[in-house]
Amino acid sequence: MAKKKVQLTPRGLEKIKEELHYLKTVKRKEITEYMGRALEDGDLRESAAYDEARLQQSENEARIAQLDNLVHNAVVVVPKEGDEGKAMLGSSLTIEDSKGEQIGINLVSTHEVDIFEHQISDESPLGKALMGHHVGDTVTVKAPLGKVDYKILEVANF
């Protein structure tokens, strides 16, 4: 059965590969050393340190498998001719709410979201509303406290 393809921005794929490299090299080594120290301590039946190391190893290997899957099923999204000014995966946008407050965001896949870097998912309510729209368009987002309008002021496609 074929795995589902995952759309990623070029930067998103790069960050995933960086994390994968770190987990396979640095983190694996750290966990192995931690397990070695726990083994040296003696009785494994009562070793909280060994149990913790095994848990860390399991979590690390699960994350590696998840990231490997993403890398192998990634489809890097690049803008096509005619996409200028169109909000799409990988776009950097400046939007304005009804109060006149301007917000800078980047539209990314769900696997790349980082709220601290203003990266929002294309599957979030705001992301869905913005996708495919152009500079000058106003989109409406259903929010918990009611509808919110945003005007697209700028769109830059990597």
C-alpha positions in Angstrom: 0.0 0.0 0.0 1.4 3.4 -1.0 2.0 5.9 1.8 0.2 9.2 1.6 2.4 12.0 0.2 3.0 14.9 2.5 3.4 18.5 1.2 6.2 20.4 2.7 8.0 23.7 2.1 11.7 23.6 1.2 12.6 25.0 4.6 10.2 22.6 6.4 11.9 19.6 4.8 15.3 21.0 5.7 14.3 21.4 9.3 12.9 17.8 9.5 16.1 16.4 8.0 18.1 18.4 10.6 16.1 17.0 13.4 16.3 13.5 12.0 20.1 13.8 11.8 20.3 15.1 15.4 18.1 12.2 16.7 20.1 9.5 14.8 23.5 10.8 15.8 23.6 12.9 18.9 20.5 11.8 20.8 21.0 8.1 20.1 24.6 8.3 21.4 23.4 10.2 24.6 20.8 7.6 25.3 23.2 4.7 24.7 25.7 6.3 27.2 22.9 6.8 29.7 21.8 3.2 29.3 25.4 2.1 29.8 25.7 4.0 33.0 22.4 2.5 34.3 23.7 -1.0 33.5 26.8 -0.4 35.5 24.7 0.5 38.5 23.7 -3.1 38.9 20.2 -4.7 39.4 18.1 -3.8 36.4 14.9 -5.0 38.1 14.9 -2.0 40.3 16.7 0.5 38.2 14.6 3.6 37.5 17.5 5.1 35.5 17.5 2.1 33.2 13.7 2.2 32.8 14.0 5.9 32.0 16.7 5.3 29.4 14.6 2.6 27.8 11.6 4.9 27.6 13.8 7.7 26.1 15.2 5.2 23.6 11.6 4.1 22.6 10.4 7.7 22.2 13.5 8.6 20.2 13.1 5.6 17.8 9.4 6.4 17.4 10.2 10.0 16.5 13.0 8.8 14.1 10.5 6.5 12.4 7.9 9.3 12.1 10.5 11.7 10.6 11.9 9.1 8.2 8.3 8.5 7.0 7.8 12.3 6.4 11.1 12.6 4.5 10.4 9.6 2.3 6.8 10.8 1.5 7.6 14.5 1.1 6.6 16.5 -1.9 8.3 19.8 -1.8 5.9 22.6 -2.9 7.4 25.3 -5.1 5.5 28.2 -6.7 4.5 27.9 -10.3 4.3 30.7 -12.9 1.1 32.6 -12.2 1.2 32.0 -8.4 2.6 35.5 -7.7 0.5 37.2 -5.0 -1.5 34.1 -4.3 -1.6 32.6 -0.8 -0.3 29.1 -0.8 1.8 26.6 1.2 5.1 28.4 1.9 3.7 31.9 1.4 4.7 34.8 3.8 1.7 37.0 4.3 0.9 40.3 6.0 -2.8 40.4 6.9 -4.8 43.1 8.7 -7.7 42.4 11.1 -10.8 44.6 11.4 -9.1 46.7 14.2 -6.3 47.6 11.8 -3.7 45.4 13.5 -1.2 43.9 11.0 0.0 40.4 11.5 2.8 38.6 9.6 2.4 34.9 9.1 3.8 32.0 7.1 1.5 29.3 5.7 3.0 25.9 6.3 1.9 22.2 6.5 0.7 20.8 9.7 4.2 19.1 10.2 5.9 22.5 10.1 3.8 24.6 12.5 5.7 26.8 14.9 3.5 29.3 16.6 6.6 31.2 17.9 7.8 31.8 14.4 4.3 32.8 13.2 4.0 29.6 11.1 0.4 28.5 10.8 -1.0 25.4 9.3 -2.7 25.5 5.9 -5.3 23.3 7.6 -6.1 25.7 10.5 -9.2 27.8 10.1 -7.2 30.9 9.2 -4.9 28.9 6.9 -7.8 27.4 5.1 -9.5 30.8 4.7 -6.3 32.3 3.2 -5.3 29.6 0.8 -5.8 30.6 -2.8 -6.6 34.2 -2.1 -4.7 37.2 -3.4 -3.5 40.6 -2.2 -6.5 42.9 -1.6 -8.9 40.0 -0.8 -10.7 39.9 2.5 -11.3 36.5 4.1 -13.7 35.6 7.0 -12.6 33.1 9.7 -15.1 31.5 12.1 -13.6 31.9 15.6 -14.9 30.8 19.0 -16.2 34.3 19.7 -17.6 34.9 16.2 -16.5 35.7 12.7 -13.2 37.6 12.1 -12.3 39.3 8.9 -8.7 39.6 7.6 -7.5 41.6 4.6 -4.5 40.3 2.7 -2.0 43.2 2.4 1.1 41.3 1.1 1.9 37.9 -0.2 5.5 36.7 -0.9 6.0 33.2 -2.3 9.5 32.0 -1.4 
